[in-house]
Amino acid sequence: MIRLSGTKHLLGHRLWIKDFPKPTKQIQIPYLIVGGGISCLSAARQFHKKGISDFLIVELENHLGGNSSNGENKYSKYPLGAHYLPLPNFQDKELLHFLEEEKIILSYDSKGFPVFDELQLTFAPDERLFYKNNWQEGVVPKEGNLVSDDLEFDKFFKQMDVFRTGKGEDQKYLFDIPLYLSSSDQKTRALDKITMKKWFQENHFTSEPLYNYIDYCCKDDFGLGIEYVSAWAGIHYFAGRKQDCTPEKHDSVLTWAEGNSRLANHLKKYTKDKTLKNHLVYEVKVENNKVIAKAFDDVNKTSIEIIADKVIMASPQFVNQYLIKDRKAFTKDFHYTPWLLATLVVNDLFDNFSFPLSWDNVIYDAKGLGYVYDQHQTVNQVQDKKVITYYYSFSSADLKKTRKELYKKDKEYWKQFVLNDLKVAHPDIEEYTEDIEVFLLGHGMISPAPGFIFGEAKKQAKQNIERKIYFAHSDLSGISIFEEAFHQGINIVNEIVDGTTLDS
C-alpha cells in the first residue's frame, strides 16, 4: 500500500486569495497564540510558570507539534519531522529543567552532571554508514579512505574543536545554542556571508568523502547542503554543541520511536482546553488598542473573530506575510527547504552484516539522508516487521521552484524515488516492502542561506508591532532545531510579561 500525505498546504494557499466567509462568532481573550509548533508549546509552558492561564492557541492542523509530530501504524510509532534531541549544552539550564520535569533527566551526580534516563538515550549501535559497498560504524567514512582523506578529516575536526571552544572579546562562545548567546565577534560573523562550500575551498580541503560528510550534516540540520548554506551555520552544526553535559564528553542523543513528538506531547499538558485546531488564521491587525484576529474553521466552514490584548505569532514568516500588513518586503529573504519523509514497513532489511542495523543508517552518495530505524528504542528487539523512516531534503538554488515541482508528482513517482535511493544499500528492498507512507513538507524548515542569520530581514521580522503583536518561531533564529524553538517561546513570554528583551 502507498499513501501520500502532508501538511494542509492547499488550505494554507487560500491565504493568497482570502475567500473566507465573514465571522459569525466572537471570542475575547487576553493572550492569543497563532500556530501550534514547539515555540507555541514552550510559550504555553512559560505562561503557566508565570501563573497565567487565560490564553488561546489557534492551529491549522488537527494536532499540535508542528515539525515535531508523528504517525503510527500497528507496528510502531514514527516521526513526521524532527526525530532526536542532542544532549543539551550544560549551561542551558532552562532546557535541563524541562528535561528534569519530564523525567528525561532522572537526577544529578556528585559532580553536578545530569543523569539521563538510559531508555531515552540512543541504544547501541546508534549510527552506521554504507560506504564502499559495506556498512561501517559511525557516519564519518573511515574504512576505505585514502590516507589524504583521513588527514583532512583530522584537520577538519581539529578546526571544529577550535571553533567549539573559542570565545570572542565579549567572552561569549563564537558559536552557541541558542544562537542569541553567541559572540558578536565580527570576524566570525563574517562567515555568514559565504557558503560552506567556499569556506571548504578557502581552507584548502579537497577530500570528496569529507565534502560528502559535511554536505550530509548541513542538510540534516538546515535542509540546504554545503553548496548553498551559510558557512557560519555549517560550522555551528559542529561547534554550537559543547558536548559538556556528561563527564566523558559523550555526544549521544535523546530519541524516541515517535521522534520529537515525545517532547511536544510533554509540552501539550499546558494547552489543555486552550486550543482551536483545524482553524486557519487569515488576518491579524491592531485596532482600537486591541488585536483583531480572524480565523476560518475548516470543519464547520465558518469564520470567527478573536479579540486579544496581545498576540504571539508562533507561525512561520512565510505565513505571517499573508496575515499582517507590510511584511512581504523582508519575508522574501526567508528561505525554507522542502522535505520528504517516507515511512516503510518491511519484512526485513537484508544487509551484508558487516555492521548491524542501527538507529541512524546513512548511505554514502545517496540522494537522501538515509533512514532511522523507528523500533530501535524498543526493549523487545524481535519484531514481526521492521519500520523505517527515510529522509530527503530538496536542497537547491531555487527553493521556490523546487517547492512547486514537489506537488506535481504522484504517489507512484515518490514510491519509486524512495525505493531507488534505498536500493543503493538494499538492492532487494522493493521485494520486501509491504507499505509506504510518503509525507511531504513544502516548507520543511528555515534554511540559512548566506547573509541571513545576521541580516536585516531577520531583525525586522523579530520586531513587535505596537507592543501588541509579538513574534516567536525558530525561523527567527535562522536554525530549525528544538532548542531554538523552545527558547523562542520562553523569551517571548518573558518579553510580554516582564518586558525582558534579549540581544540577538
N, C-alpha and C positions, 0 to 999 in steps of 0.2 A: 504493500500500500504506500502511496505517496501523497503527502499533504503539503500545501503551500500556504503559509500564513505570515503575518507580520503585524506591525502596529497599524492603527486606524489612519493611514495616510490619506485615504480618499475623503474621509470626513474632514480631516485637517485641511485638505486643499480647498474646502468650501470657505475658508478664511479669506481666500483671494476675492471671492465674489460676494460673500456675506448675504446670501439669500436666506436669512433666518426669519422665522415669524417674530412678531412683536412680543415682548414679555407679557405674560398674563399673571405673574406671581412675583411678589417682592419679599426679600429676606434682608434683615438688618443684623449686622454682626460687627463687633469691634475690630477683629482681625480676620482677614481673608488670605488664604494661601492658594495660589494658582499653580497647578502642577503637582504630581504626586510621587516624584522621584526621591532619591536619598536626601537632597537638600531640604525638601519639604518635610520629610520624616524627621530629620535631625532638628529642624526648626520646631516641630511639634514637641519633641522631647525637651528642647530648651525652654519653650513656653511653659511646659509642665514643671520644670525645675524652678521657674520663677513664680509659680503659683497661678499661672494664667491658663484658664481652660476655655475661655469664650472665643474660640476661633473655628473657622470652617475651611475645609480643603475641597477644591474642585478639581477633578481629574477626568481627562478624556477617556482613558481606558476603563475596563471593568475591574481593575485591580490597581493597587498602589505598588510602587517599587521602581518604576522606570526601567533603566537598563539592568537593574538588579531584580529581575523577575525569573520565573521558572515555569516549566511544564512538567507533566508527569504521565507516565504510561504504567502498565501493570507490572513492569519490571523495576522501574526506578524513577525517581525524580531526575530532572536535568535542567541545566541553566539555559536561560534565553537572553544571555548577555554576560555580564561580569561573573567570573566564576572562582575568584580567590582574593584573599587579602594577605599581602606580605606582612610579616611581623612588623609592628609599628616601630618608629624611632622612639628611643627611651624617653626623650624629652616631650613627646606628645602625650601629656598626661590626660587630656580630655578623652582621647581615643582609648587609652589604657583604662580609664574609669568606666567607659562604656562597656569594654570587653569584660571588665570585672563584674559589672552589674548583670551581665548576661551569662555569667559562669563559663566564659571562654578562657578567662584568667581565673584560676582557682585560688591562688594565694601568691605570696611573695616570699622568696627565700631569704636566708640570713644576710645576704649582700644586697637585698632590695630588688633583685631581678624578678620579673613576673614568672609564675609557673603556669604554663598553658595546659589546657585540657588536651591530653595526648590524642584523644579520639577526634579532635578537631584540627590537629596538625596533619599535614600530608603523611600518609603511611609510606613506608619504603616498599618498592622503589618508586621514587617520585617523578623522575624525568628520564627520557631516553631519546635518542636521535637516530634516524635511519640515514646512514651515511656510507657511501662506498659499498652498497648492497648488504649492509649489516646494521643491526641495531646495536648501539653502544650507550653506556651510561652517561647521563647528563645531556644538555642541549648544546654544549660547546664541542665542536668537532675535535676529536683527539686522535683516534686510531686511523691511520691512513694519510695524515697530513705530510706535507713536505717539512723539512727542518725549518725553512724560511717562514712557513705558516706558523709553526709553534713559536718562533721567536717574535713574530708580530703580535700574536695573541698575548704573549707575556708582556711585551711593551705596552700594548693597549690597556691591559688590566692594571698595570702599574700606574699609567697615566690616570685611569679612573680612580684609583686609590688616592692619588694626589688631589683630584677634584673632590672626592668624598670627604676628605678631612680638612681641605683648605678653607680658610676664612678670609674675609675682606678686612679693610681697615676699621669697619664698624663692628668687628668681632662676631659677625654673623657668618654662618656657613655659606659658601658660594652657591651651594645647591641644598635646598631643604624641603621638607614636607610638613605642613602645607607651604605652597610657594611663597606666600607673603612673608615668611620668616627668612627667606633667602637674602643674601647680601646685596646691597645696591652697587657693588663693585662694577665700575663701568667697563673695564676690560673684559670681565666675564660676561656681562650682559651683552656685549657686542657680538658674542657667539650667536645671539638670537637673530642676527642679520644675515647669516649664511646658512646653507643647508648642511646637514650632517655629512653628506657626500663630499662637499667642498672641504669640510674640516678633515675628513678622512684623507683626502688627496693632499691637502696642505701639510699634513703631518707625516707625509711620505709612506703611508700604508698602501700596500698593493695586493695583499693576500685575498684571494677570492673567498676562501672559507670564512675569513674574518668579516669581509664585506657582507656575505650572506647572513652571518650571525647577527651583525648589527642591524641589518635590514629587517630580520625577523623580530628583533627586540623592539625596534621603532614601531613596526606595525602592531605589535602586541599591545603597546600602551597608547599609541596615538592614531592608529589606523593608517597613517601615512608612512611610507617606507623611507629609507635612507636618502633617496633622491630628492624628496620633497619636504621633509620635516626640518624644522629649526635645529641647528647644532646644539643650542642651549638645551632644548628639550631632549634631544638624543643623549646628551651627556647626563642630563638629570636622571634618565632611566637608570643609569649605573651609579650615580653619585648622590642622588637625593635620599636614598635609604642608607642609614648609617650602620645597619647590622649590629646594633649595640643593645638589643633587648634581651640577649642571653649571654651568659658569661663566656661561652665558647664562640661568640660572634657568628652564631648559626643564622643562616638566611632562609629559613623554612617559610612556608606559607600556611595560612589557615584556609581550609576548603571544605566544601560540603557537596553532596550529590546535586543539590539544587543551586549550587553556587552562592553568590552574594544575596540571593533571595532570602537566605537564612538570616542575614544581618538586617535586611529590610523587614522581615517578619518580627524580629526583636523590637524594631522601632515602631511597628504598627500599633502596639498597645496604647501609644499616646494619641492615637487618632480615632479611637472607638467612638462611634456615633457622631463623628465630626466630619464626615466625608460625603460628598456628592460625586459618585462615579458616573461614567458614561455621559458626562457633561463637558461640552466644549465651550470654553470662554472665548467670545469673539470680539469683545470691546471692553477696554478699561480706560477710564478718564477721571480727572478730578473736576468736581462740580460742587459749588456751594460748600467748600471746605470738607467735602466727603469724597470718597472714591466710589464711582458707579461702575459696576462690572455687569456685563450681560453674558448669559450662558445659555447654550442650546442643550436641551435634554434629548439625547439621541434615542432614548427608549420611548418616551411619550410624544416626541416630536413637537415639543413646546419650548418656549424660552422663559427664563426667569431673570429678574434684576436683583443684584445683590449690592446693598449699600453698606460700606465699611468705613471705619475710621482710618485704617491703614491696610495696605495690601502688600504681601510678599509675592513677587513674581518668581516662583521657583520653576519656571518654564524656560526652555532654551531661547536664545535670541532670534533664531530663525522663525520662531512662533511669535515672540513679542513684537516683532516688526509689523505684524498684521493686527495687533491688538491695541497698540498705543501709537499715537500720532508722532510723526517726525523721528522715527528710529531707523528707517531704512538706510539713511546716509552712512551710518557706521556699521550696521549689522552685515552689510555686504562683505566686510572683511573677516567675518566669522566663517570658517570652513569646517564642514562636517563630513567625515568619510562614511560611505555606506558599508554595511556589513552583511554577510550571510552566515547563518548558523544552520547546521543540519544535524539532526539527531537520528542516529541509525540504530535499529535493533538487529543484531546479527547472531547467527547460530554460534559462531566462534570467530576468533581472529587468528588465523593460522600464520604464525611467524616462523622465522628461521631459528628462533630460540637462542640466538646469540646473546640477547638480553631480554628479560621478561617484560610483559605488558606493564606499563607504568601509569601513573596518574596523568602526566602530560607526555604526549607522543608526537614528536616533531619530525617532519620528513624533509630532509635537505633538498633544496632546489625544487620543491613542490610549489604549486601556486598558492596554496593556503598555508595556514599556520599549524597544520596538523590537527590532532583531536585530543580531547580529555576522555578518560575512562570514568564514566559517571558513577559506577558502582565501586570505585576504588576504595572509598572510605567505609564501606560496609564491613562489619566484622566477619560476616559469613562470606567467604570468598568463592564458594561454589555456587555459580549462577546458572540458571536454566538457559538464559540468553544474556548476551552482553549488550550494554547500551553505551554508545559513544557519541560525543558531540564534536563536530568538525567546525572550524572557524576559518573564515576568509574575509580579508579586508580589501575593498576595492580602491587601493591606493592609485592615484593618478594625478596628472597635472590639472585636469578639469573635472572636479568632483561633481559639479552641477550636471554636466553632460553625462557622466558615468551614472549618476542617480536616475536620470531619465531613461537610460538604457536598461536599468535594473528591472523595471516593472514591465518591460516589453516581452520578456522571456516567460515561457510557461513552465509548469512544474516538471515536465519531461526533460526539458533543457537543463534545469538545475539539478535534477536527479543524476543525469549523465555527467554533468560538470563535476559534481562532488565525487561520484564513483571513480571517474577517470583520474582525479587527483590522488585519491586514496590507493589506486591500483599501483602507484609507484612503489609502495611498500607492501601492499596486499593485493597481488595480481588477481586473486580469485574472490575478492570481497563481494562482487556483484552476485555471485552464485549463492553466497551465504547471507545476504541481506534480506530481511523479512519486511522491514518497514523503514520509511524515511519521512521525516518531517523537516521541511525547509522553512526557515524563519528569516524574513528579510527586514532589515533596518535601514531605511533610506537615509536617515541622519543618525548613524550609529554612535558617533562620538565627536566631540570637538577635536580638531586636528591642528596643532600649532605649526602652521607654515612660517617661514622666516618673517620676522618683524611683528609677529602677533603678540607674543607673551608680554613684551614691554612696549607695545604700540598704543597709539591714541584710541583706536576703536574700542579696545577692552576697557580703557579708563573711562571713556564716555558712557559705555554701556552699564558700568557699575553705579553711576551717579543716581541718587534717588531723585524723585520728582516731587518738589514742594513738600518734602518730608511726609509724603503720603503714600507714594508708590516706591517700593524698595525691590532690589533685585538680588537673587541668590541662586546660582546654578554653577555646576562645575565648569561650564564653558566660560565663566567669568574669571577662572583661574588660568585656563588655557590647556589644562590636562585633565582628562576624564578618568580619574581614579577615585575610589571610595573616600579616601581621606579628604580630598579637596571638597567633594560634595558635603561630607559630614561637617567640616569646619565652616563652609559657606552658610549652612543652616544655623549653626551656633552663633556665628558672628553677626548675622543679620538681625537676629532676635536681640542680641546684646546692644546693637546699634539702635534699634527701635525703642527698647525698654529703658536702657541706661544711657543712651547717647554715646556709647563707646564705638569709636571707629579705629580700624587698623590700617596701617600703611600696606600698599601692595608692592 
